[in-house]
Every structure is written in C-alpha cells, then in structure tokens.
Amino acid sequence: MYEVGNLWERGEISVAEEHLASSIVSRIMSTIYSKFITFENTRGKAVVTATANEFHELGSRIVADSLEMNGWDLDHLGVNTPVDDLVELLKKRRPFFLGLSVAIPFNLDNAIETIDRVKGVPELEDMKVMVGGKVFNDNPGLWKETEADAWSRDSNEAIKVTGEWWRKFN
C-alpha cells in the first residue's frame, strides 16, 4: 500500500485506483479476520483511531485487528474522529491506551492537539498514547514532538510496545 501511495503521489495512478487497492486489501483483511473471531480478552481496553481530518484507515485497521487478536478489548473508531467526541468516548470507556494514526503530514497538528487535549483530562492522565502512520514512519523521531508515550512503525511493533506497557503496569 505504501507503493500504491507513492504511485498516487507521482500521478501514476488516480485516486479511484488508490481507493480500489485499499478496498481490495480491506476485503482480504475482513476474510482473514473472520477466522479469528473467537478472541479472548486477556488485556485491558484500548481505542485506535485516526485524527480529525485523516481519511486513511487501512493502517489503523491492521493495527487494531492485530492488537485485538493479541488479547486487547479493542474499539476501532475509523477515520476523521473529532477531538471532542474522542475525549468524551475515552472518558466513558477509560481505555488503557489510545492508538492514534496519522498518514498525511498536514494532520500532524491535529494529532498534537488531540494528544494535548487527552492528556489534559485528569481522569485520563494514566492512559498511554501511541502514535503511528506514514508521517511518523517517514520521519522517525517526529513522534516525540507530539507528547505521545510511544510510536510504532507497524502492527508487530504496536503489539510489542503495548504488551510491555501492560506487563509493566499490571
């Protein structure tokens, strides 16, 4: 999918062709996911979403499914989640961690605002925040400017980071 994005950026394929590729991958993921439906929640609650104005879902969906298969009681909110609504949901659900996806560089400010708002809520102060997505993969170290607790390059790394958090705090 990174190559598909690169082809789109270079004008070699259209938005429609990029969406077609994403749709095909989503259908394949849905087929695979159904084979693992009987997950056992052995860890805490978690929420994974994309920032406001971010419309790329595939990466966060892969991470969310992988984390769920590894025992997390996971809510995947999808794309373009408004900050106010996210904060309210987090206050109700009280997850152990929030995973926040950012693919496009101009949405970095939305991620920073989201993390700032979330960390400013007293009842969420112990909640961990992990960021991921193309913008961070292309710029290692950039995640530190967001005040997130960690960055994961992919779903395997997300499983490792969140597993370490869970062992440390439980």
C-alpha positions in Angstrom: 0.0 0.0 0.0 3.0 2.3 0.5 3.9 1.8 -3.1 0.3 2.5 -4.1 0.5 5.8 -2.2 3.8 6.6 -3.9 2.3 5.9 -7.3 -0.6 8.2 -6.5 1.8 11.0 -5.3 3.7 10.7 -8.6 0.5 10.9 -10.5 0.9 7.5 -12.0 -2.4 6.3 -10.7 -5.7 8.1 -9.9 -7.5 8.4 -6.5 -10.0 5.9 -7.8 -7.2 3.4 -8.4 -5.8 4.0 -5.0 -9.2 3.5 -3.4 -9.7 0.3 -5.4 -6.4 -1.1 -4.0 -7.4 -0.1 -0.4 -10.8 -1.7 -0.9 -9.3 -5.0 -2.1 -6.9 -5.1 0.9 -9.9 -4.3 3.2 -11.9 -7.2 1.8 -8.9 -9.6 2.2 -8.4 -8.4 5.8 -12.1 -9.0 6.5 -11.9 -12.5 5.3 -8.8 -13.2 7.4 -10.3 -11.5 10.5 -13.4 -13.8 10.4 -11.1 -16.8 11.0 -10.0 -15.3 14.4 -13.4 -14.2 15.7 -13.2 -16.1 19.0 -10.6 -13.8 20.6 -10.2 -13.9 24.4 -9.7 -10.6 26.0 -6.7 -11.1 28.3 -5.6 -7.5 28.4 -7.4 -4.2 29.0 -9.5 -1.8 26.9 -7.9 0.1 24.0 -9.1 2.6 21.4 -7.5 3.0 18.0 -8.5 5.8 15.7 -7.3 8.3 13.1 -7.0 12.0 13.9 -9.6 14.6 12.8 -9.4 15.2 9.0 -7.4 12.0 8.5 -9.2 9.7 6.0 -6.7 6.8 5.7 -8.0 3.9 7.7 -6.2 0.8 6.5 -3.1 1.1 8.7 -5.1 1.8 11.9 -7.4 -1.1 11.0 -4.4 -3.5 10.6 -3.0 -2.4 14.0 -6.4 -2.6 15.7 -7.1 -6.1 14.4 -3.6 -7.3 15.3 -4.0 -5.9 18.8 -7.4 -7.5 19.2 -6.0 -10.8 18.2 -3.4 -10.4 20.9 -5.9 -10.0 23.7 -6.9 -6.3 23.8 -10.6 -5.4 24.2 -10.3 -3.0 21.3 -12.6 -0.3 19.8 -11.5 0.9 16.4 -13.2 4.2 15.6 -12.0 4.5 12.0 -11.2 7.8 10.4 -11.8 11.5 10.9 -12.6 11.3 14.6 -13.5 14.8 16.1 -11.4 15.6 19.1 -14.3 16.5 21.4 -16.1 13.3 20.6 -13.0 11.2 21.1 -12.3 12.8 24.5 -15.9 12.1 25.6 -15.6 8.4 24.5 -12.3 8.0 26.2 -13.8 9.4 29.5 -16.6 6.8 29.2 -14.6 3.8 28.1 -11.4 4.5 30.2 -9.0 2.5 28.0 -5.5 1.5 29.0 -4.2 3.2 25.8 -5.1 5.2 22.8 -3.6 4.4 19.4 -3.6 7.4 17.1 -3.0 7.2 13.3 -1.6 9.9 11.1 -0.8 9.3 7.4 -0.7 12.8 5.9 1.7 15.5 7.2 -0.8 18.3 7.4 -2.7 16.2 10.0 0.2 16.3 12.4 -1.2 19.4 14.1 -4.5 17.5 14.7 -2.5 14.7 16.4 -0.7 17.1 18.6 -4.0 18.9 19.6 -5.7 15.5 20.2 -2.9 14.3 22.5 -2.7 17.6 24.3 -6.5 17.6 24.9 -6.5 13.9 26.0 -3.5 14.4 28.4 -5.2 17.5 29.8 -8.2 15.5 31.1 -7.5 14.4 34.8 -9.4 11.1 34.6 -7.3 10.1 31.5 -3.9 11.1 32.9 -2.7 7.5 33.3 -3.8 6.4 29.8 -0.9 5.7 27.4 -0.9 7.2 23.9 0.8 5.5 21.0 1.1 7.1 17.5 1.7 5.5 14.2 1.2 6.0 10.5 3.1 7.1 7.4 4.0 10.5 8.6 5.9 9.0 11.6 7.4 6.2 9.6 8.8 8.7 7.1 10.2 10.9 9.9 11.5 8.7 12.8 11.7 10.8 15.9 8.9 13.1 14.9 6.6 11.3 17.2 8.4 12.8 20.2 7.0 16.3 19.2 3.5 15.0 19.8 4.0 14.2 23.5 2.9 10.6 22.8 4.2 7.9 25.0 5.4 5.8 22.1 5.4 5.3 18.3 5.0 2.0 16.5 6.2 1.5 12.9 3.7 -1.4 12.3 1.3 -3.8 14.0 4.1 -6.1 15.3 5.8 -3.2 17.0 2.4 -2.0 18.4 1.9 -5.4 19.9 5.3 -5.3 21.5 5.0 -1.8 22.9 1.5 -2.3 24.3 2.5 -5.7 25.7 5.4 -4.1 27.5 3.1 -1.4 28.9 0.6 -4.0 30.1 3.3 -6.1 31.9 4.8 -3.0 33.5 1.5 -1.6 34.8 -0.4 -4.7 35.6 
